[in-house]
Amino acid sequence: MSTQPHPDAAPAPSVQLYLFGTAIIKRGDTPINLNIAKATALLGYLAATNAPQTRAQMYTLLWPDSVGEAASKNLRNMLWTIRKTCGTDPIDSEGDLLTLCSDVWVDVDAFSQLSAEAKSGSARHPEALRVEGFALYRGSFLQGISLHNMDEFEYWLGIEREHRRQQFFEFATNLIERWRQLKDWQGVVDTALPALHVDNLHETINCALIEAYARLGDRPKAIRQYNLLSDLMRQELNTVPSASTRAVYQAIVDGEIDTPARPLADVNGAPHQASLRESSEQITERTIQLAREIARDHMRAKQNANPVDNQDCVPVVGKNVKLVGRSAEFAALVRTFYAAQESMHTATIRGEFGIGKSRLAQEFIRWARAQRAVTLFAKAIDTQSVLPYQPLVFALRRLIQQVDRLDTILDAAWMAELSHLLPELREHNPVAHAPDSGTDQVQLFEAFVHLGARLLEHQRGSVLIVYVDDLQWADSATLTLLQYATQRWQALRLPVMLLFTLRSEQMPIAAEQAQTVAGWLATVERDLPYQHVTLNPLPRADTDVLIESLVTDDTDYMAAAKQMFSDWLYEETGGYPFYIVETLQELVGRGLVVESRRGTDDFGLSFAPLLTMNEADLEAALRDFMPARIREITRERLKRLDRETTEVLIAAAVLRHPFTFEQLQQIVDLPEVQALIALDGALRANLLAERFDSAALTTTYAFTHDKIRAVIYNDLSVARRRIYHRRALSVLEQSGASAAQIAYHADNAALPEIALGYWAVAGIDAAEAGGFTEAVAYFESARRILRARAQTTFSDEQIAALYTALIDAYLQTGGLAEAHSAYAELLRLAQETGSAALQQHAYETLGPRLQQL
């Protein structure tokens, strides 16, 4: 790939890739509309890795569900589409390896070169570097790109985005340091302000800005900036600025920071800074023009984009949803981070599936990196067979994607040991020679210890955070290595924080593995200070805050509708962050909600399409709402269960309402002991929850989330549903359940006559209790069955009573038009059946009553 700082510095390359912010592809001066997210992802991956990639690696990343010839064909088709759209071939695809052609210009490479110049003290003036670098960094890497069900790519993309984001902040802080050396405090301000637009909580840059304001003689602005930072950290992180920042602020308050006159020349006789600024503006005129062209091309590409072609692109709702309701938990992690600077600490985030453990950890990591933390991210993955050191292989693979040459950090001997875990180390770093056939386990463990220590030293990190996601899946070999490393880092007095996410529900894994993980964690927490963070569903108020932070519609009507939508969302999701995000994403995917931009990098959601629909269309759109990804993940959870537990859950899904163990056992038709074991399995997996009514002294069970019940129920065949509903009908009739419950099961068991009678009784019971809205619903269910039956065992007297009760319920709820409609239907029914009794009842009893209204 071309490493020129910008396209105008060399003969125009065939293709230019702008990957910061929304991706833009150009050939010469002409924008290219490559409206396929997966194609952009392929180009971005090749550009960011900057190394030949095998076709097999591309299959794994971009077509994980395809194998063999199907995967190969997908890649060939994608390469052909890229070549055809670009009018040239930006990818060298000869043989098994793929790489970008040497004449392709990439903004990521250009920015990396500028970052290296800023770090090394380049002869170029910092103003030239600042304007050029900020023009190139238009936003996060591949902003807006998300590939559904491609976990490997998503993991890589998340790490790459964070790496590039940290590169930007390193660039900004290095420039700020050069401005400070020049004593050009206005240069510090001009660099810090746009950097804080990317992250207004970056404490190092905030501190530099506070000092610069004071040095420029604007003490009130310096104090206001400190107060702004302090308020933000208290509100967002529930913490306070660090000791060094507080010291700068105190020095300003005490008048200890001078505001010296600007020097006319430095020790080398450099000209006055103002003239340097003028010359730098001339130098970077082409870069500024380039930035303007990029903005225009982006708008043009957006206007010309055909959304139908962008089938691989998934709305980025999840990445823009604000983290709410976790301030106390976040603050606990922050406290642990600061404590780890003094001595090694550990923190564990526990919670059930979908509660937001990984999201909280990722937001904390993002914050910690702004405090110069160094991270090793390991993810344990559930596999059918135990793969030794799998999480650590994951961590090393991602590390070599972030670090250009690992051999510049770690000695060759240790590299050779680690190559036992990851043979690619020998490919990326030739110094890691092929190891002997055997390996000393202690040497391997020592290599990992040295890796952590050298990363801290090389990156001048404040804390090394070793983050293991989904610890419950970790193998014993990984746990042994981590325990060894923990003891060694502790002995070396290194600032290390161990961070784990762990499911609170018992997973259907081997008992031996579960005991190993639990015992290992107990040992670690016995030897180290620890922090437990337990997550619960968000309360309704936090769901309101979340919607308020996302919705861009601000009319009076929308303000009222927002609350209605927030109530619906909470009822649908139960306050589980995963369900909230997936529900919003599904709404965007269906076009019921649209993404809208509120600023340069600030996205919101407009609910106008959803909330301006008529009532019937809205009800149809949201009826039995089930996001596809929730369905898929729930099915995967259910696959792990044994047959008896699955049967118990099927019976529970059919029962729908809270039920007792005795009812469940009769429906599932299992011996008592087997049914108890199966129920315990469902409880441990956190699919069912136990509830004790102290007043009634009864214990009942229900699903932890209704979405789980809906997936199980909807996946049943019609015949299987009817059998279970008939069993439920029999059990509930014997146990004296409500008429509405019995009617529901009779209706779904295809026993219409029984259902008709019970729906009518349920309506009468509801009306007598003053629940006329419920009564209307029950009577309408009976009316539906009556309409569909050519013959019925209901007598004319019973039919007349049903319609009379229905009309009365409608009148009680203000449904005059519906009452007249029911009256007209009763007359038609009387004429069709030739029933004089029905006709007489309608004319003499109901007609006069309706005429009076």
C-alpha positions in Angstrom: 0.0 0.0 0.0 1.0 3.6 -0.6 2.4 5.3 2.4 2.4 8.8 1.0 0.9 11.3 3.6 -1.9 12.3 1.2 -2.9 11.5 -2.4 -1.6 14.8 -3.8 2.0 14.2 -2.6 2.5 11.6 -5.4 1.0 10.6 -8.8 -2.6 9.8 -8.3 -3.0 6.2 -7.1 -5.6 4.0 -8.7 -7.7 3.7 -5.6 -7.9 5.7 -2.3 -9.4 4.3 0.8 -10.7 6.6 3.5 -11.5 4.3 6.4 -11.8 6.7 9.3 -15.4 7.7 9.8 -17.9 6.5 7.2 -15.9 4.7 4.6 -15.3 6.5 1.3 -13.6 5.0 -1.7 -12.3 7.1 -4.6 -10.5 6.5 -7.8 -8.7 9.6 -8.7 -11.2 12.4 -8.0 -14.2 10.2 -8.5 -16.1 8.7 -5.6 -17.0 5.0 -5.9 -20.3 3.8 -4.5 -19.4 0.4 -3.1 -22.6 -0.1 -1.2 -21.9 -3.6 0.2 -20.8 -3.6 3.9 -18.9 -6.9 3.5 -16.9 -5.6 0.6 -15.9 -2.5 2.6 -15.1 -4.8 5.5 -12.8 -6.9 3.4 -10.9 -3.8 2.1 -10.7 -2.4 5.6 -9.3 -5.7 7.1 -6.6 -6.0 4.4 -5.7 -2.3 4.9 -5.5 -2.4 8.7 -3.6 -5.7 8.9 -1.2 -4.5 6.2 -0.1 -8.1 5.6 -1.0 -10.9 3.2 -4.0 -12.8 4.4 -5.0 -16.4 3.4 -8.3 -17.1 1.7 -9.1 -19.5 4.5 -8.8 -16.6 7.0 -11.3 -14.6 4.9 -13.7 -17.5 4.8 -13.6 -17.6 8.6 -14.0 -13.9 9.1 -16.7 -13.1 6.5 -18.4 -16.4 5.6 -18.3 -18.4 8.9 -21.4 -20.3 7.9 -20.1 -21.4 4.5 -17.6 -24.2 3.9 -15.6 -25.6 1.1 -16.6 -24.5 -2.4 -19.5 -22.3 -1.1 -17.1 -20.1 0.9 -14.6 -20.0 -2.0 -17.4 -19.0 -4.4 -18.6 -16.2 -2.0 -15.1 -14.8 -1.9 -14.6 -14.9 -5.7 -17.9 -13.2 -6.2 -17.0 -10.5 -3.7 -13.6 -9.9 -5.4 -15.3 -9.6 -8.8 -17.8 -7.1 -7.4 -15.0 -5.0 -5.9 -13.0 -5.1 -9.2 -16.1 -4.2 -11.3 -17.2 -1.4 -9.0 -13.8 0.2 -8.7 -13.0 -0.1 -12.4 -9.6 -1.6 -11.4 -8.4 -4.3 -9.0 -7.3 -2.9 -5.7 -6.7 -6.4 -4.3 -3.8 -8.6 -5.4 -5.6 -12.0 -5.3 -3.1 -14.2 -7.1 -2.7 -17.6 -5.5 -3.9 -18.3 -1.9 -2.9 -14.9 -0.4 -4.8 -11.6 -0.6 -3.3 -8.2 -0.1 -4.0 -4.6 -1.2 -2.1 -3.6 -4.3 1.0 -1.4 -3.7 -0.5 1.7 -5.3 -3.7 1.8 -3.2 -3.6 4.8 -0.8 -5.0 4.3 2.7 -5.8 7.1 5.2 -5.0 4.7 8.1 -1.4 4.3 6.8 -1.0 8.0 6.2 -2.3 8.7 9.8 0.1 6.1 11.2 3.0 7.9 9.5 1.9 11.2 10.9 1.5 9.7 14.4 5.1 8.3 14.1 6.4 11.7 13.1 4.6 13.3 16.1 6.1 10.7 18.4 9.7 10.9 17.1 10.0 14.7 17.1 9.8 15.2 13.3 11.3 18.3 11.7 7.9 19.2 10.5 6.1 21.8 12.5 3.4 20.5 14.9 0.8 22.8 13.3 1.3 21.1 10.0 1.0 17.7 11.6 -2.1 18.8 13.6 -4.1 20.1 10.6 -3.2 17.1 8.4 -3.8 14.5 11.1 -7.2 16.0 12.2 -8.3 16.2 8.6 -7.5 12.4 8.2 -9.1 11.2 11.4 -12.8 11.8 10.5 -14.2 9.4 13.1 -13.9 5.8 14.3 -12.4 3.1 12.0 -15.1 1.8 9.6 -17.8 3.8 11.4 -21.2 2.3 10.7 -20.0 -1.1 9.6 -21.4 -4.1 11.5 -21.7 -7.6 10.1 -24.4 -9.7 11.6 -23.5 -13.2 12.9 -19.8 -12.7 12.1 -18.3 -12.8 15.6 -14.7 -13.2 14.6 -14.8 -10.1 12.4 -16.8 -8.1 15.0 -14.2 -9.0 17.7 -11.4 -7.9 15.4 -13.2 -4.7 14.4 -13.9 -3.7 18.0 -10.2 -4.1 18.9 -9.1 -2.4 15.7 -11.4 0.6 16.3 -10.1 0.9 19.9 -6.5 0.6 18.7 -7.0 3.4 16.1 -8.8 5.5 18.6 -5.9 5.2 21.0 -3.5 6.0 18.2 -5.4 9.2 17.6 -5.1 10.1 21.3 -1.4 9.2 21.3 -1.0 11.5 18.3 -2.8 14.3 20.0 -0.9 14.0 23.3 2.4 13.9 21.5 1.5 17.1 19.6 0.4 18.7 22.9 3.8 17.7 24.5 5.6 19.4 21.5 3.5 22.5 21.9 4.4 22.6 25.6 8.1 22.3 24.8 7.7 25.3 22.5 5.7 27.0 25.2 3.0 27.6 22.6 -0.1 27.3 24.8 -2.5 28.3 22.0 -1.2 25.3 20.1 -2.1 23.2 23.1 -5.6 24.6 23.1 -6.0 24.2 19.3 -5.0 20.5 19.6 -6.9 19.7 22.8 -10.3 21.0 21.9 -11.0 18.9 18.8 -9.5 15.9 20.5 -12.0 16.3 23.4 -14.8 16.2 20.8 -13.8 12.6 20.3 -13.8 11.8 24.1 -14.5 14.6 26.5 -13.5 12.4 29.5 -9.9 12.0 28.3 -8.2 13.2 31.5 -4.7 13.8 30.2 -5.9 16.1 27.4 -8.3 17.9 29.7 -5.4 18.5 32.2 -3.3 19.9 29.4 -6.1 22.2 28.3 -6.7 23.4 31.8 -3.0 24.3 32.1 -2.9 26.0 28.7 -5.8 28.3 29.5 -4.0 29.3 32.7 -0.7 29.9 30.9 -2.6 32.1 28.4 -3.8 34.2 31.3 -7.4 33.0 31.1 -7.7 31.7 34.7 -11.5 31.7 34.8 -11.7 29.5 31.7 -9.1 27.1 33.2 -11.2 26.8 36.4 -14.4 26.3 34.3 -12.8 23.6 32.3 -11.7 21.8 35.5 -15.2 22.1 37.0 -16.6 20.7 33.7 -14.3 17.7 33.8 -15.0 17.1 37.5 -18.8 17.2 36.9 -18.5 14.9 33.9 -16.4 12.4 35.8 -18.8 12.4 38.8 -21.9 12.0 36.6 -20.5 9.5 34.1 -17.9 7.6 36.2 -18.9 8.4 39.8 -15.3 9.3 40.5 -13.0 12.4 40.7 -10.0 13.7 38.7 -6.7 12.1 39.5 -4.2 13.5 42.0 -2.1 15.1 39.2 -5.0 16.9 37.6 -6.1 18.1 41.0 -2.6 19.4 41.7 -2.6 21.4 38.4 -6.0 22.9 39.4 -4.8 23.8 42.9 -1.7 25.5 41.5 -4.0 27.6 39.3 -6.2 28.5 42.2 -3.1 29.4 44.3 -1.6 31.5 41.5 1.5 29.3 41.2 1.2 28.8 37.4 2.9 31.7 35.6 1.8 33.3 32.3 5.1 34.1 30.8 5.4 36.3 27.7 5.6 34.4 24.4 9.3 34.0 23.3 10.3 35.8 20.1 12.7 32.9 19.3 13.7 29.6 20.8 17.3 28.5 21.4 17.8 27.6 17.8 16.7 31.0 16.6 13.3 29.8 15.4 11.0 32.6 14.2 8.1 33.9 16.1 5.3 31.4 16.5 2.8 33.5 14.5 4.9 33.4 11.4 5.3 29.6 11.9 1.5 29.3 11.9 1.2 31.3 8.7 3.7 29.1 6.9 2.1 25.9 8.3 -1.3 27.0 7.0 0.3 27.4 3.5 2.0 24.0 3.8 -1.3 22.3 4.7 -3.6 24.1 2.4 -3.9 21.0 0.2 -4.7 18.8 3.3 -7.5 21.2 4.3 -8.9 21.1 0.7 -8.7 17.3 0.8 -10.8 17.3 4.0 -13.4 19.4 2.3 -13.4 17.1 -0.7 -13.9 14.1 1.5 -16.9 15.7 3.2 -18.5 16.6 -0.1 -17.8 13.1 -1.5 -19.3 11.6 1.6 -22.6 13.6 1.2 -22.6 12.7 -2.5 -22.1 9.0 -1.8 -24.8 9.1 0.8 -27.3 10.7 -1.5 -26.5 8.2 -4.3 -26.4 5.1 -2.1 -29.0 2.4 -2.9 -30.1 0.9 0.4 -31.3 -2.2 -1.4 -27.7 -3.1 -2.3 -26.5 -2.8 1.3 -27.8 -6.2 2.5 -24.8 -7.0 4.7 -25.0 -3.8 6.7 -26.7 -4.0 10.1 -27.8 -0.8 11.8 -25.3 0.3 14.5 -27.9 0.8 17.2 -26.0 -1.2 19.7 -22.8 0.9 19.3 -24.7 4.1 19.9 -26.9 3.1 22.9 -25.8 5.0 25.9 -24.7 3.1 29.0 -27.2 3.9 31.6 -28.1 2.6 35.1 -24.5 1.3 35.7 -22.8 4.3 37.4 -22.3 2.5 40.7 -20.9 -0.6 39.1 -18.7 1.5 36.8 -17.4 3.4 39.8 -16.6 0.2 41.6 -14.4 -0.8 38.6 -12.8 2.6 38.5 -11.9 2.3 42.2 -10.4 -1.1 41.6 -8.3 0.3 38.7 -6.8 3.0 40.9 -6.2 0.5 43.6 -4.4 -1.7 41.1 -1.9 1.0 40.5 -0.6 0.4 44.0 -1.1 -3.4 44.2 -2.6 -6.2 42.1 -6.4 -6.4 42.2 -9.2 -8.4 40.6 -12.8 -7.6 39.7 -15.6 -9.9 38.5 -18.7 -8.8 36.7 -21.5 -11.3 37.2 -24.9 -11.5 35.8 -27.2 -13.6 33.7 -27.3 -13.8 29.9 -28.2 -10.5 28.2 -27.7 -8.3 31.3 -24.8 -6.3 29.8 -21.7 -7.7 31.4 -19.5 -7.4 28.3 -20.8 -3.9 27.5 -19.9 -2.7 31.0 -16.5 -4.2 30.7 -15.9 -2.7 27.3 -16.9 0.8 28.4 -14.6 0.4 31.4 -11.7 -0.7 29.2 -12.3 2.2 26.9 -12.1 4.6 29.9 -9.0 2.8 31.3 -7.1 3.1 28.0 -7.6 6.8 28.2 -5.8 6.6 31.5 -2.9 4.8 29.8 -3.9 1.3 30.7 -2.5 -1.6 28.7 -5.0 -4.4 28.0 -4.8 -8.1 27.1 -8.3 -9.2 26.0 -9.0 -12.9 26.2 -12.4 -14.4 25.3 -13.3 -17.9 26.4 -15.6 -19.6 23.8 -18.0 -22.4 24.4 -16.8 -25.3 22.2 -17.9 -28.9 22.0 -14.4 -30.1 22.9 -11.9 -28.6 25.3 -9.2 -26.6 23.5 -6.2 -26.0 25.8 -5.3 -22.3 26.2 -8.1 -21.2 23.8 -8.7 -17.8 25.5 -5.0 -17.0 25.5 -4.7 -17.9 21.9 -7.5 -15.5 21.3 -5.6 -12.8 23.2 -2.4 -13.4 21.4 -4.0 -13.4 18.0 -5.6 -10.0 18.7 -2.4 -8.6 20.2 -0.4 -9.3 17.0 -3.1 -7.4 15.1 -2.5 -4.4 17.3 1.3 -4.5 17.6 3.2 -4.2 14.3 6.3 -6.2 15.5 5.9 -8.1 18.7 9.5 -9.1 18.5 10.5 -5.5 19.2 8.8 -5.9 22.6 9.6 -9.4 23.6 12.9 -11.3 23.4 13.3 -14.1 20.8 13.4 -16.8 23.4 10.0 -15.8 24.9 8.6 -15.4 21.4 9.6 -18.9 20.6 7.8 -20.2 23.7 4.6 -18.3 22.9 4.7 -19.7 19.4 3.7 -23.0 20.9 0.3 -21.4 21.5 0.2 -19.4 18.3 2.2 -20.6 15.4 1.4 -17.4 13.5 3.9 -15.6 15.7 6.6 -17.2 13.5 5.0 -15.8 10.4 4.4 -12.2 11.7 7.7 -12.1 13.6 10.5 -14.2 11.9 12.6 -13.9 15.1 10.3 -16.3 16.7 12.1 -19.4 15.4 10.3 -22.7 15.2 10.2 -24.3 18.7 11.5 -27.7 19.6 9.0 -30.6 19.5 8.6 -30.4 23.3 8.0 -27.5 25.6 8.6 -26.8 29.2 5.3 -25.7 30.8 7.1 -23.3 33.2 9.0 -21.7 30.3 5.7 -21.1 28.5 4.1 -19.6 31.6 7.2 -17.4 32.1 6.9 -16.2 28.5 3.3 -15.0 29.3 4.5 -13.3 32.5 7.3 -11.5 30.5 4.8 -10.5 27.8 2.6 -8.7 30.3 5.6 -7.0 32.0 7.1 -5.9 28.7 3.8 -4.5 27.4 3.6 -2.3 30.5 7.1 -1.1 30.0 7.0 -0.7 26.2 3.7 1.2 26.2 4.4 3.1 29.4 1.2 1.8 30.8 -0.3 2.8 34.1 -2.0 -0.6 34.7 -2.0 -3.9 32.8 -5.6 -5.1 32.6 -6.0 -8.8 31.8 -9.6 -9.1 30.7 -11.2 -12.6 30.3 -14.8 -12.5 28.9 -17.1 -15.5 29.7 -14.7 -17.0 32.2 -17.2 -19.9 32.8 -16.0 -21.4 29.5 -12.3 -21.3 30.3 -10.3 -24.5 30.2 -8.1 -25.8 33.1 -4.9 -25.2 31.2 -5.7 -21.5 30.8 -6.6 -21.2 34.4 -3.4 -22.8 35.5 -1.3 -20.4 33.4 -3.3 -17.4 34.6 -2.8 -18.5 38.3 0.9 -18.8 37.7 1.1 -15.4 36.0 -0.9 -13.8 38.8 1.5 -15.0 41.4 4.5 -13.9 39.4 3.1 -10.4 38.6 2.2 -10.0 42.3 5.7 -11.0 43.3 7.1 -8.5 40.8 4.8 -5.8 42.3 3.4 -4.9 38.8 0.3 -2.8 38.6 -2.1 -5.5 37.3 -5.9 -5.7 37.3 -7.6 -9.0 36.5 -11.1 -8.4 35.0 -13.5 -11.3 34.4 -17.1 -11.5 33.2 -19.0 -14.5 34.4 -22.5 -15.8 34.0 -24.5 -16.0 37.2 -26.7 -18.9 36.0 -25.2 -22.4 36.1 -24.3 -23.3 32.6 -24.9 -26.8 31.1 -21.2 -27.6 31.2 -19.4 -30.6 32.7 -19.6 -30.5 36.5 -15.8 -31.0 36.6 -15.2 -27.9 34.5 -17.7 -25.8 36.6 -16.0 -26.8 39.8 -12.6 -26.1 38.3 -13.6 -22.5 37.4 -15.3 -21.9 40.7 -12.4 -23.3 42.7 -9.8 -21.3 40.7 -11.7 -18.1 41.2 -12.0 -18.7 44.9 -8.2 -19.2 45.1 -7.5 -16.0 43.2 -9.8 -14.0 45.4 -8.3 -15.5 48.5 -4.8 -14.2 47.4 -5.8 -10.9 46.0 -8.1 -8.0 46.9 -11.2 -8.4 44.9 -14.3 -6.5 43.8 -17.6 -8.2 42.9 -19.9 -6.4 40.5 -23.4 -8.0 40.1 -25.7 -6.7 37.4 -29.5 -6.7 37.5 -32.0 -5.7 34.9 -32.4 -1.9 34.4 -35.3 -0.3 36.3 -38.1 1.3 34.3 -36.7 4.8 35.0 -33.4 4.0 33.3 -35.2 2.7 30.3 -36.8 6.1 30.1 -33.4 7.8 30.3 -32.1 5.5 27.6 -34.9 6.4 25.2 -34.6 10.1 26.0 -30.9 10.0 25.1 -31.6 8.3 21.8 -34.8 9.9 20.5 -34.3 13.0 18.3 -38.0 13.8 17.8 -38.8 16.7 20.1 -42.3 17.8 19.2 -45.0 17.9 21.9 -46.7 14.9 20.3 -43.5 12.9 20.2 -42.7 13.8 23.8 -45.9 12.0 24.9 -45.4 9.2 22.4 -41.8 8.7 23.7 -43.2 7.7 27.1 -45.7 5.3 25.5 -42.9 3.7 23.5 -40.6 3.5 26.6 -43.4 1.7 28.5 -43.8 -0.7 25.6 -40.1 -1.3 25.4 -39.8 -2.0 29.1 -42.7 -4.5 28.9 -41.1 -6.2 25.9 -37.6 -6.5 27.4 -37.9 -6.5 31.2 -35.0 -4.0 31.4 -32.4 -6.5 30.0 -29.9 -4.4 28.0 -29.3 -7.1 25.4 -33.1 -7.4 24.7 -33.4 -3.6 24.6 -30.6 -3.2 22.0 -31.8 -6.1 19.8 -35.4 -4.8 19.9 -34.2 -1.3 18.8 -32.0 -2.9 16.1 -34.9 -5.0 14.8 -37.2 -1.9 14.7 -34.5 -0.1 12.7 -34.1 -3.1 10.4 -37.9 -3.1 9.7 -38.0 0.6 9.0 -40.2 1.3 12.0 -37.5 3.5 13.5 -34.8 5.3 11.6 -31.3 6.5 12.5 -30.8 10.2 12.5 -27.6 12.3 12.9 -27.7 14.9 15.6 -24.1 16.1 15.2 -20.8 15.1 13.6 -20.5 11.8 15.4 -23.7 11.8 17.4 -26.4 9.4 16.2 -29.9 9.2 17.5 -33.2 7.5 16.6 -36.3 9.0 15.1 -39.5 7.1 16.0 -41.7 9.1 13.7 -42.4 6.2 11.3 -43.5 4.0 14.2 -45.4 6.6 16.2 -47.3 8.2 13.3 -48.8 4.9 12.2 -52.6 4.3 12.6 -53.6 2.1 15.5 -54.4 -1.0 13.5 -51.1 -0.9 11.6 -49.1 -0.2 14.7 -50.8 -3.2 16.5 -50.0 -5.5 13.6 -46.4 -4.3 13.4 -45.7 -5.0 17.1 -47.8 -8.1 17.6 -45.7 -11.0 18.7 -42.6 -8.9 18.2 -39.5 -11.1 18.2 -36.1 -9.9 17.1 -34.4 -12.5 14.9 -31.1 -12.5 16.9 -32.9 -13.0 20.2 -34.7 -16.0 18.7 -31.4 -17.5 17.4 -29.5 -17.0 20.6 -32.3 -18.4 22.7 -32.4 -21.5 20.5 -28.7 -22.0 21.0 -29.2 -21.8 24.8 -31.9 -24.4 24.6 -29.8 -26.8 22.6 -27.5 -27.4 25.6 -30.2 -28.8 27.7 -31.1 -32.5 28.3 -34.3 -34.0 27.1 -36.1 -33.9 30.4 -35.3 -30.2 31.0 -36.5 -29.4 27.5 -39.8 -31.2 28.2 -40.3 -29.3 31.4 -39.7 -26.0 29.5 -42.2 -27.0 26.8 -44.8 -27.6 29.4 -44.0 -24.3 31.1 -44.2 -22.5 27.8 -47.7 -24.0 27.2 -48.9 -23.2 30.7 -47.8 -19.5 30.1 -49.0 -18.3 33.5 -47.2 -18.9 36.8 -47.6 -22.5 37.7 -46.9 -24.9 40.6 -44.5 -27.9 40.5 -47.5 -30.2 40.8 -49.2 -28.8 37.8 -45.9 -29.0 35.8 -45.3 -32.6 36.7 -48.7 -33.7 35.7 -48.5 -32.0 32.3 -44.9 -33.2 31.5 -45.8 -36.7 32.7 -42.5 -37.5 34.4 -41.9 -39.3 37.7 -41.6 -36.9 40.6 -37.8 -37.2 41.0 -37.0 -36.8 37.3 -39.4 -33.8 37.1 -37.6 -32.2 40.1 -34.2 -32.7 38.6 -35.4 -31.2 35.3 -36.9 -28.2 37.0 -33.7 -27.6 38.9 -31.8 -27.7 35.6 -34.1 -25.0 34.2 -33.7 -22.9 37.3 -29.9 -23.2 37.3 -29.8 -22.2 33.6 -31.9 -19.1 34.7 -34.6 -19.9 32.2 -37.2 -20.3 35.0 -37.5 -18.4 38.3 -39.0 -19.5 41.6 -41.4 -17.2 43.4 -42.8 -17.7 46.9 -46.1 -16.1 48.0 -45.8 -15.5 51.7 -49.5 -14.6 52.0 -50.8 -17.7 50.2 -47.8 -19.9 51.3 -47.4 -21.2 47.8 -44.4 -21.5 45.5 -44.9 -20.9 41.7 -42.6 -20.8 38.7 -42.4 -18.6 35.6 -40.0 -17.8 32.8 -37.3 -15.2 33.6 -38.2 -13.5 30.4 -41.3 -13.9 28.2 -39.1 -13.9 25.1 -37.7 -17.2 26.1 -41.2 -18.6 26.5 -42.2 -17.2 23.1 -39.3 -18.9 21.3 -40.0 -22.3 22.9 -43.8 -22.1 22.2 -43.5 -20.8 18.6 -41.0 -23.6 17.7 -43.6 -26.3 18.7 -45.6 -28.1 16.0 -49.3 -27.5 16.0 -49.9 -31.2 17.0 -47.5 -30.9 20.0 -49.1 -27.7 21.2 -52.6 -29.2 21.2 -51.5 -32.3 23.1 -49.9 -30.1 25.9 -52.8 -27.7 25.9 -55.2 -30.6 26.5 -53.1 -31.8 29.3 -53.0 -28.3 30.8 -56.8 -28.0 30.4 -57.3 -31.2 32.4 -54.9 -30.2 35.1 -56.2 -26.7 35.5 -59.9 -27.7 35.6 -59.0 -30.0 38.5 -57.0 -27.4 40.3 -59.8 -24.7 40.2 -57.9 -22.3 37.9 -59.7 -19.2 36.6 -62.1 -19.5 33.7 -59.9 -17.3 31.5 -56.9 -19.6 32.0 -59.0 -22.7 31.2 -60.6 -21.0 28.2 -57.1 -20.1 26.8 -56.0 -23.8 26.9 -59.3 -25.1 25.5 -59.1 -22.6 22.7 -55.5 -23.7 21.8 -56.3 -27.4 22.2 -58.9 -27.0 19.3 -61.8 -27.7 21.7 -64.0 -24.7 20.6 -67.2 -25.6 22.4 -65.4 -25.9 25.8 -63.5 -22.7 25.0 -66.7 -20.9 24.1 -68.3 -21.6 27.5 -65.3 -20.7 29.5 -64.6 -17.5 27.6 -68.2 -16.4 28.3 -67.8 -17.3 32.0 -64.5 -15.4 32.1 -66.2 -12.3 30.6 -69.0 -12.4 33.2 -66.4 -12.8 36.1 -64.4 -9.8 34.8 -67.5 -7.6 34.4 -68.7 -8.5 37.9 -65.3 -7.4 39.2 -65.4 -4.1 37.3 -62.8 -5.1 34.7 -64.9 -4.2 31.6 -61.9 -3.9 29.3 -60.9 -7.5 30.1 -64.6 -8.5 29.9 -64.8 -7.2 26.3 -61.7 -9.2 25.3 -63.1 -12.4 26.8 -66.6 -11.9 25.3 -65.0 -11.2 21.9 -63.0 -14.4 22.1 -66.3 -16.2 22.6 -67.9 -14.3 19.8 -65.0 -15.2 17.5 -65.7 -18.9 18.1 -69.4 -18.5 17.7 -68.9 -16.8 14.3 -66.7 -19.7 13.0 -69.1 -22.4 14.1 -71.9 -23.5 11.7 -73.5 -25.3 14.6 -73.1 -24.9 18.3 -74.4 -26.4 21.5 -75.1 -22.9 22.8 -78.9 -22.3 23.2 -80.6 -19.2 21.9 -80.9 -18.1 25.5 -77.1 -18.4 26.0 -76.3 -16.6 22.8 -78.6 -13.8 23.7 -77.0 -13.5 27.1 -73.5 -13.5 25.5 -74.4 -10.6 23.2 -76.2 -8.7 25.9 -73.1 -9.0 28.2 -70.8 -7.9 25.3 -72.9 -4.9 24.5 -73.1 -3.9 28.1 -69.3 -4.2 28.5 -68.8 -2.0 25.4 -71.1 0.6 26.7 -69.2 0.6 30.0 -66.0 1.3 28.2 -67.4 4.0 25.9 -67.6 1.7 22.8 -71.0 2.9 21.5 -70.1 2.1 17.8 -68.9 -1.4 18.8 -72.1 -2.0 20.8 -74.2 -1.1 17.7 -72.1 -3.4 15.5 -72.7 -6.3 17.9 -76.4 -5.5 18.0 -76.6 -5.6 14.2 -74.7 -8.9 14.1 -77.1 -10.4 16.6 -80.0 -9.5 14.3 -78.3 -11.0 11.3 -77.6 -14.2 13.3 -81.3 -14.4 14.2 -82.3 -14.0 10.6 -79.8 -16.6 9.4 -80.9 -19.2 12.0 -84.5 -18.3 11.8 -84.6 -17.8 15.6 -87.6 -15.9 16.7 -86.4 -15.8 20.3 -83.1 -14.1 19.3 -84.9 -11.6 17.2 -87.4 -10.8 19.9 -84.6 -10.3 22.5 -82.8 -8.0 20.1 -85.8 -5.8 19.3 -87.5 -5.8 22.7 -84.5 -5.7 25.1 -81.3 -4.4 23.4 -82.9 -2.1 20.8 -84.6 0.2 23.2 -81.5 0.3 25.4 -79.3 1.5 22.5 -81.9 4.0 21.3 -81.7 5.8 24.6 -78.0 6.5 24.2 
